[in-house]
Amino acid sequence: MSELVVGVIGGSGLYEMEGLKNVKEVKVKTPFGSPSDAYIVGKLGDVKMVFLPRHGRGHRLLPSELNYRANIYGMKKLGVEWIISVSAVGSMREDIKPGHIVVVDQFFDRTKGRVSTFFGNGIVGHVEFADPVCSNLSDVLYDAGQHTGATIHKGGTYICIEGPQFSTRAESKIYRKWGVDVIGMTNIPEAKLAREAEICYATLALSTDYDCWHETEESVTVEMILDTLKKNVATAKAIIKEAVPKIPYKRECKCATAMKYAVVTDRKKISAKAKKDLKIILGKYGV
């Protein structure tokens, strides 16, 4: 049986999880440039864990500055087959209060100029993305959240905006009419690239505020977010520690073979460089 390797992408502090042993920093080179930071690799029980601070340690990178391709490629290179994304979000529903957690199951992309695919430069592929998160991993996270006593919601749509500004009141009210549940700035194209890399991906969305739609609440500020986020990080750590031992070694979801029929380019027309760059993703399919 191969080693179980679980990745976590999130904010500063998550790689300092209690109980993580044999911790080391690993720098990874990718054909797509540098990841946000060095990966923190350790063991949680018998499971290898790979942590990446999404914005770099010290929170140095804007959501639109993140090298999403490098971040996901690095995870793939380190053998990660499961990614838990931990993300701060604004709530677009009255019943999702600050401090609650949502295991989202859908995304709505409102970003503007981010590179959202490993394809291009002579190789074309189209991956299925109707169900953008791994339902198996999401179920594990939701069950773990219930066991830890967290107030956790199963399912919901995450609308991803470009940022770094928060929404206007008009935007926030329109998004609510669209039926979205939470709002954030980072999970797209992260989820799209994880699917292309055949990595199971699920999100723990940590509600920090009511965006600016709520008439009886003050509009969102950085101070408000950071205060709630500190409390949520402890809950997220507890959920991850509860969830990781329950993640199966064998993957039986569609994520594991998402690229099997994705490439439409004539194999003879694909450049040697493209084949080399994507070998860890497409090599098993003879590309």
N, C-alpha and C positions, 0 to 999 in steps of 0.2 A: 504494500500500500504506500503510495507516495505521500510526502509530507504535506500537511494542511498549512496553507499560508494565507493569512487574512490581512488585508490592508485597511488602514484607517486614514481618511483624509479629513482634516479639520483644523481647528484653531490651535493656538499655542496652549500647551498644558496637557493635551491628550497623550503625548508621548511620554509623559511622566507618570503614567498609570502605576499605581501601587501593585506590586506583585510581578512586574515585568523584570525578567532576569536576563543575564548575558547581553546587556544593552550595548550597542555600538552604532556609530554613524557610518553610513555607506553613501558615497557619492557615485552617481550613475551618469554615464554619458549616453546621449541618445542622438539619433539622426536629426532630431527636431529641436536641438538646443538643450539648454539647462533646465532641469526641474526647479521648482520654487525654492528648494533647500536640499540639504542632505537628508536621506531617509534614516529614520531611527528604527533599527532592527533589534528585536529581542524575542524572548520566549515567555508566553503566558501559559503556564502548565506545559502541555505537550505541543502547543500550537505556536508556530512561528508568526510573529506579528511585525508588520511593516507600517510605520507611521510617517505621515508627511504633513507638516504645517502648510496649509494651502497658500497662505499669503507670505510664507517665509517667516522665520523666527523674528520677532519684533514687529510683525505685521507691516511689511515693507511694500507689498504689491497690491495695486488696485485689482478689482475683479476683472477688468478688461486688459490688464497687463499680465495676467497669469498665463504661463505656457502650459495650457491644458494638455496638449499632445505629449510634451515631454513628461509631465507628471504621470499620465496614465501609462505611457510607454515604459517609464522607469519601474512602475509597479509590475508590469508584465515581465520585464527583464529580471526582476527579483523573484519571480515565480508566483506572484499573487494571483489567486483565482476568485477571491471574494473581496469586494471593497465596501466598507461601511463609510458613507459620507456623513459627516456631522456638520450641520450648517445652521447658522442663526437665521431666523426668518421673522417677518412681520405677519401677524394674524389678520386674516380678512373675514373672520367669522367671530361672532360674539362668544360662542361657546369654546373657542380655542383661546384660552386666556394666556397672558404672559406667564411663562414657567411651564406651560404644557408642552408636550412633544407630539409630533405628527410623523407617522411612517407613511410618507407620500407614495402614491402609485401612478401619478401622471405629472407631466410637465407641459407648460405652455411657454414657448420661446419668444421673448420680446427683445432679445439681444440684437445688436446691429452689425458688428464687424468682426466677430470672432471666428477663428479657424475651427471648424467643427468636425473635421474628418482627417483620417490618415491618408485618404486617397487624393489623387491629383498627380500632376507631373507624369502623365502617360499611363496611369492605371486608374480605371473607373470601377467603383463598387457601390452597391446599394444594399444597405442592411435593413432588416425589418426592425421597426421601432414603435409599433403600435402599443405595446406594453413595455414601457421604457425602464422599468425596474425588475429585478429578480423577485418573483413572488415567493419563492422558497426562502430567500434571505430575509425578505420583509416579514414573513410570518415568524421567523426565529426572533427577529428584533422586537416585534410586537409582543410576543409571548414573554420575552425577557423583560420588557418594560413593565408588563403586568406583574411579574414575579417580584420586581424590585419596588413595587408600590408607586411607580411614576404615574402621573395622569397622562395617558397616552391615547392618541386617536389613530385608528387604522384606516388608511386610505385618505386621499385628498390630492388636489391639484396644486402644484407649485408653479407659480408664474415667475419666470426669470427675467429680470430687467437688466439693462446695461449698467446703470449706476455711473459714477459713484454717488450721485445725488439720490436722495430718497424721493418718493413719488410726490407729485402735487396732489392736492385734495381732489381735483377733477379726475386725475388718473386713477387714484385709489378707489373712488366711487364707481368709475367705469369698470375697473377690474372686478369689483364685487358683483356688478351686474353680469359679468361674464361667467360667474360661478366658480371663481378660483378660491382656494382655501388659505394658502399662505403665499408670501412674496419674498423673493431673495435675489441674489445677484451672482451666484457661483455654480449652481448645479448643472447648468448648460454652458458649454458643451461637454462638461465632465461626463455626464451620463451617456451621451452619444458616443464618445470615444471609448468608454468602458465597454459598450456593446460591440463596437468594432474590434476591440482587443479580446473579445470573448471572455470578459471578466464579469462575474455576477456583481450587480451594483444595487445598493439600496440606501435610502436616506433616513437619517434621524434628524428631522427638522425641529430645531429648538425655538419655540415661540418666545420672542423677547418684548413684543410691543403690539399695538393695534395699528401700525402704519399711521396714517393721518385721517382715516375715514371716520373714526369713532368720535362722536360729538361730545361725549362726556369725558374723554381722555385727552391729555395734552398731546400735541404732535410729537412724533418720534425724534429723539435726540441720541447722539452717540453715548452720552452718559447713561441714559436709560437702558440702552442695549447692553452696555458692558456690565452694568450692575446685575441685570437679570441673567446674562450669559454666564457670569461666574457661578451662579447658583445652578444653572443648567448643566455646566460642564461636569460637576460632581455626579449628577444624575446620569449623564451620558456615559461616564466611566463605569458606573455600576451596571448599566444596561449592557455595555460591551463585554464586561467581565462575565455576566450571566449568559450572554448569547454565544460567545466564542466556543465554549465546549459543546454546544448543541448544533454547530454548523457541521453538516455531513462531509465526510471525506470524498464521497463520490457525488459528482454533479449529474443530476438527471433532468436539468432544465434546458430550455432552448438556448440560453446564453452561451453554453459551452460549445455550441456548433453554429453560432450565428453567422459565421463567414463562409460556411460550406458552399453556398451557391451565390454569394454576393458579388464576386468578381465577374464582370461582363466583358472585359477587355480580352482580346485574343492573346493567349499566353505568349505567342511568338513576337508580339508587338510590345511586350512589357520590357522595359530597360533593365539592365543588370543592376543598376543602382536601386531602382524601385524594388526589385526582388530582394536585394540585400537588406534594404531598410525595413521591409515588412516581413522578413523571414520568420521572426518569432510569432507573427500573427498568422501568416498565410502559408508558411513552409509545409505544414502538414497536409495541405491541399494541393501540393505539387506546383505552387506558383513560384 
